[in-house]
Amino acid sequence: MTQPKRKKEKINDLPNHLAIMIDGNRRWAKARNLSSFFGHKAGVKRVIEIIKYAQKKGIKVLTLYGFSTENWNRSKEEVNYLMELFSTFAKKYASRFKKKGIQLRHLGNIKDLPQSLQKNIQKACKATQDNQGMILNIALNYGGRDEITRAVQKIIQKRIPAKQITERLIMANLDTKGLPDVDFIIRTSGEMRLSNFLPLQGTYAELYFPKVYWPDFDTHQFDLALEEFRKRHRRLGR
């Protein structure tokens, strides 16, 4: 008896939710005998380019990992510089995102960020909350374990009985509530770790680790990443 032919796995065109771990700014600067500040500044410039290009390509959800809960261990001078960069970014580009239809969201524990940065983030998110185009998540002071801890605390505060706690409920209390799971995670600089980034949302994500530092991750590199994604056959446990 002949067995029925199995349907071929469909080749993916684009990731519905693309997440990028921005890595290598400092090493990029060091290779050019520049201070780390120049690397971070170049990194922000690349962020703007990639956001624009991702929207042009048709990416629906883009998540960028800008600052982790562990990054506070860096020098005070560098951390302060980064906070100023993030604050300027939120303040400067909020109006542009609004015009382009980009909805800005923040992932992470906002309470530990400087007050000025908190205000600029909240203002930018509010200004773009009704946009129906690409959703842009900026992960600042984000850590996957911290996010899960905060989600559990929310559930406890709601006094939800243990028997009613489901996977869906936990996901609905994460910072990414209402968003699709991550399809594709890119980490630049060649490092092959997820480093506490979206551990629940990225359970079935395809992983890609280009060796280029983030400031060199241009639109050509972005296209190479998308081409790699198209080659993957996502079975999702099937």
N, C-alpha and C positions, 0 to 999 in steps of 0.2 A: 504494500500500500504506500503510495507516494505521499510524502509529507507536504503540507501547504507551504508555499514560499513565504518566508518572513519579509515583512516590509523593510526596506532600507531605512536606516536612520536619516532623518532630514538634516542636511547641512545648514548650520545657522548662518544667517546673514549678518545680524548685528546683535550685540548683547543688549538686552532690555535695560539692565542695570549694570553699569560699568563703574568699578571702584579702582582708584589709583592711589598707591602708597608713594608719596613724594619722597624720594630718598636720593642722597648724593650731593646736595647743595654744597656742603662744607668740603667734601673731597674734590668737587669740581673746582672750587676756589683755590684749594691748596695746590692742586696740579698746575695752577696758573700763578702761584706765588701771591695770591690775594687773600685778604682776610675773609673769614666766614660770612661777614656781613654782605660782601659782594656776591657771594654764592646765594644767599637767601634772597637778595634783591633780584638777581637773575632768575631765581626760581619763581618768584611772584610774576615776573614778566612772562615766563613760560606758562604759568597757570592761566593767565588771561587768554593767551593764544589757544591753548588746548580747550578751554571752555567754549570759546567761539567756534572752534573747529568741530568739537563734539556735537554741538547743536546743529551745525551745518550738515554733519553726517547723519543726523537723525537719532542720536542717542536720547532716550527718554529720561533716564535717571543717571546722573553722574555724581559720584561721591569722591571727594578728595581728602586724603588724610594729611592734615597740616601740622598738628601738634598733639602728641600723645600724653597720657597721664604720667608717663615716665620721663618725658622731656624736661620736666621741671628740674631734673638733676643736672642740667647743663649750667654753665656759668650764669650768674645773675645778669651780667652785661648782655649776653647773647639772648637770654630769655626776654629781657626788657625790649631789646631791639625787635624780636619777633612779635611781641605783643603790639608794638607800635605799627609794624608792617601789617598785621592782621586788622588792626583798627582802621588804618588808612584805606586798606582794601575794601572793607565793608562800607565805609563812608563814601569813598570815591566811586565805587561801581554799582551802588544800589540803584541809582537812577538809570544807569545803562541796562542793568538786568531787567528793570521794570519795562523799559522800552522794547527790549528784545523778547519779552515774554518768558523770561527765566524766573522760576520760583526758587528763592534762596531759603535753605533750611540749615539749622545748626545741629550737629550731633556732638554729644559730650556733656560734661558737667559744667554748665555755664557759670555756676555760682562761684567757682574758684578763679575765674578770669578777672582781670582788672575792671573796675566799674565802667570806665570809659569804653572799653572794648565791649562789655556786656550791652551797653546802651546802643552802640553802633550796630551790633549784630541784631539786636531786637528791632531796631528801627528799620534796618534793611530787610529783615524777614517780614515785618509787617507791611512794608511798602510793596513787596512782591508776592504776598500771600494769595492773591487772586489770579496770578498769572497761570495760564494753562499750557505753557510750552514746556521746555525741559526743566526738570527739577534738579537743582544743584545743592548737594549736601556738602557743607564744609565741616569736617571733623576737627574740632579744636578742644583740647583737654579731653580727648576721647580715649577710652580704653574699653575693650570688650568686656572684661570682667567687671569693671566699674559699672558699665551699662546694665549688665545682667543683675548686679547687686541693686541698682536703683530701680530696676523693673520689679524685682521681688519686693522691695520696700513699698512700692506703689500698690502692689497687690495686697500686701498685708494691711496697709492703711485703709484699703477699701473693705477689709474684713470679709474677703471672699473665702468660703469654706474650702478646705483642702481638696475635697472630692470634685470641686468645680474648677480647679486649676488645671488647665490643659495647655498643650503646646501652643495652640492658637492664642490663648489668653496671654501667655508669656510674650509671644511675638508682638501682640497688640500693645504691650506696655514698654517696648523698646523705643529708642529714639527714632527708629525708622518705621514706626507704626504706619500702616496704610500703604507702604511701598513694597514693590516686589522684591523677592530675594535677589542677591547679587549673582549675576551670571558669569562675570569675568573680573578677576582681580589682577592688576598689573603692579609690580613693584620694580621701580627703576634701580639702577646701580649694580645689579647683579646679585644682590643679597637674596637668599632664598628662604625667607621666613615670613610669617604673617604678623608676628609681633603684636598679638592682642588686637588685631583689626577685624571687626565684624565676624566673630567666631560662630554665631548662630545664623546670621544672614548669608554667610558665604560657605555654608556647609557643602553645597554642591557646585560651587563656583569653579570655573576653569582658572588655572593659575599661569601667569606669564612673567618671566623674570629677565627682561632685557638688561644688558650689561652697561648701557649708557647711563650717565648721571642725569638727574632730572632736568637741569638747565639745557641739556642736549637732546631731550626727548621732544623733538619737533613734530610737525604734522606728518613728515615722512615716517618717523618712528611709530607714530600713532596708526598710520595706515598699515604698517608691517604687523602691528599688534592685532588689528582687526582681521587681517588676512590669516593670521595664526588662529584666531578664534573661529573663523569660517571652516578651518580644517578639522576642528574638533568634533567628535561625535558624542553628544551629551546623552547618556543613557539614564542618568538620574536614578541609579539603583535598579533599573529594569534589566 
